[in-house]
Amino acid sequence: MGFEVPIIILTIAITLYFLCKWILTKMNFGNDKNIKYLAIIPTIMLTPIVYVGLIYFWIFSISYYPINHFDKQTWESNPEERYKMSENIIESKILIGKTKHEIVLLLGNDYYSYSKNHIAYGLGFVPGLFNIDPAVLDVYFENEKVIKVGQHET
């Protein structure tokens, strides 16, 4: 179980070595003997950069999810994927200035009431590397009107 990282690094290094050797040959940079040794230098320098880049790419790919516009029917029918619409709800400010009654008509009755001035809707599990808790959409009221909408993990 501990051999994965060295094998991945070795695979990257071997691939980069042959790629560097091929590029140096195409550029007519030295003779066959020199190219073998010259290809080692960029291989040693590029291998950790490519490895870290692959890690970042992997993290990005498992954390990515599409952002959808708010759709009442989708919101009601698929509560586990509400997180896809939450950013649109927050950025478009469609809830700002509405009353609690208007929010319930739009988003439904399945909210958590933290206080008279704070309710939250479950959004499901947002994809991410360490996301183990579900997210919620927080709606804050002042004088019976929405003043702020945010999101956090529970």
Secondary structure, 3 states (H helix, E strand, C coil): CCCHHHHHHHHHHHHHHHHHHHHHHHCCCCCHHHHHHHCHHHHHHHHHHHHHHHHHHHHHHHHCCCCCCCCHHHHHHCHHHCHHHHHHHHHHCCCCCCEHHHHHHHHCCCEEEEECCEEEEEEECCCCCCCCCCEEEEEEEECCEEEEEEEEEC
